[in-house]
Amino acid sequence: MLGSGPLASPPVHFSVTFAIMSDLVDDELKLLARAFDRACNRYYRPSRIGAISESVARPPLAKNLIALAKEGMVSVDALAQNGLLHLVSLTPDVEHWGHLRIEGGGAKFQQEWRVRRAS
């Protein structure tokens, strides 16, 4: 008979469990995505010298964040900070990290005015 047998319809608790698991997976993915974006935004600042390309950085950063989450790290801030440190560790020219560059700084020199006081 069509529609009968063990695979005809899943038990009610199955669909509830699947819905809960689906929500947990969505929350974990959102957490990882936020941490990934924060780490990248902190790493790729205009003042950084020698940053590795995004195409090189993305796969190892994702693997690192997933491994940290599997170990139990669930704080977006902690994941993002560890992700940033991981990106810095991949950067070949770390000794210049954090130094400002003059190019593109947008600074303007202004003429200095001196005022004479009347005596």
C-alpha positions as CSV (number, residue, x, y, z in Angstrom):
1,M,0.0,0.0,0.0
2,L,1.3,3.5,-0.9
3,G,2.1,5.7,2.1
4,S,2.4,2.9,4.6
5,G,5.5,1.3,6.2
6,P,8.4,2.7,8.2
7,L,9.3,5.6,5.8
8,A,5.7,6.8,5.2
9,S,5.9,9.7,7.7
10,P,8.5,10.6,10.2
11,P,7.6,10.7,13.9
12,V,6.5,14.0,15.2
13,H,9.5,14.4,17.5
14,F,11.8,14.0,14.4
15,S,10.6,17.2,12.7
16,V,10.8,19.2,16.0
17,T,14.4,17.9,16.6
18,F,15.4,18.8,13.1
19,A,14.0,22.3,13.4
20,I,15.9,22.9,16.6
21,M,19.1,21.5,15.1
22,S,18.6,23.7,12.0
23,D,18.2,26.8,14.2
24,L,21.4,25.9,16.1
25,V,23.3,25.5,12.9
26,D,22.0,28.8,11.6
27,D,23.1,30.5,14.9
28,E,26.6,28.9,14.7
29,L,27.0,30.0,11.1
30,K,26.0,33.6,11.9
31,L,28.4,33.6,14.8
32,L,31.3,32.4,12.6
33,A,30.3,34.8,9.8
34,R,30.4,37.8,12.2
35,A,33.7,36.7,13.7
36,F,35.1,36.2,10.2
37,D,34.0,39.7,9.0
38,R,35.4,41.4,12.2
39,A,38.7,39.7,11.8
40,C,39.0,40.7,8.2
41,N,37.9,44.3,8.8
42,R,40.5,44.7,11.6
43,Y,43.2,43.1,9.4
44,Y,42.5,44.9,6.1
45,R,42.9,48.5,7.2
46,P,44.4,51.1,4.8
47,S,47.3,51.7,7.2
48,R,48.5,48.1,7.2
49,I,51.7,47.3,5.4
50,G,52.3,43.9,3.8
51,A,48.8,42.4,4.3
52,I,48.3,39.1,2.5
53,S,45.6,39.0,-0.2
54,E,42.1,38.1,0.8
55,S,42.1,35.1,-1.6
56,V,45.0,33.7,0.3
57,A,43.7,34.6,3.8
58,R,40.1,33.4,3.6
59,P,40.5,29.6,3.6
60,P,42.9,29.4,6.5
61,L,41.0,32.0,8.5
62,A,37.7,30.0,8.0
63,K,39.4,26.7,9.1
64,N,40.9,28.4,12.1
65,L,37.6,29.9,13.3
66,I,35.8,26.6,12.7
67,A,38.4,24.7,14.8
68,L,38.1,27.3,17.6
69,A,34.3,27.0,17.6
70,K,34.6,23.2,17.7
71,E,36.8,23.5,20.8
72,G,34.0,25.5,22.5
73,M,34.8,29.1,21.8
74,V,31.5,30.8,21.3
75,S,32.2,34.5,21.8
76,V,32.2,36.6,18.6
77,D,34.8,38.9,20.1
78,A,37.1,36.1,21.2
79,L,36.8,34.4,17.8
80,A,37.4,37.6,15.9
81,Q,40.5,38.4,18.0
82,N,41.9,35.0,17.5
83,G,41.1,35.2,13.8
84,L,43.0,38.5,13.6
85,L,46.0,37.0,15.4
86,H,45.9,34.1,13.0
87,L,45.9,36.5,10.0
88,V,48.9,38.4,11.5
89,S,50.7,35.1,12.0
90,L,50.3,34.4,8.2
91,T,51.7,37.9,7.3
92,P,55.3,37.6,6.1
93,D,56.4,41.2,7.0
94,V,55.2,41.3,10.6
95,E,57.9,43.7,11.9
96,H,56.1,46.6,10.1
97,W,52.7,45.7,11.4
98,G,50.7,48.7,12.7
99,H,53.0,51.4,11.3
100,L,51.2,54.2,9.5
101,R,51.9,55.1,5.9
102,I,51.9,58.6,4.7
103,E,50.5,57.8,1.2
104,G,46.7,58.3,1.2
105,G,46.7,59.7,4.7
106,G,44.8,62.8,3.6
107,A,46.9,65.2,5.7
108,K,47.3,68.8,4.6
109,F,50.0,71.2,5.7
110,Q,48.8,74.6,6.7
111,Q,50.7,77.8,6.8
112,E,51.7,78.9,10.2
113,W,50.6,82.4,11.1
114,R,52.4,84.5,13.7
115,V,50.7,87.4,15.4
116,R,52.8,90.3,16.8
117,R,51.6,91.6,20.0
118,A,51.4,95.4,20.4
119,S,53.5,96.6,23.3
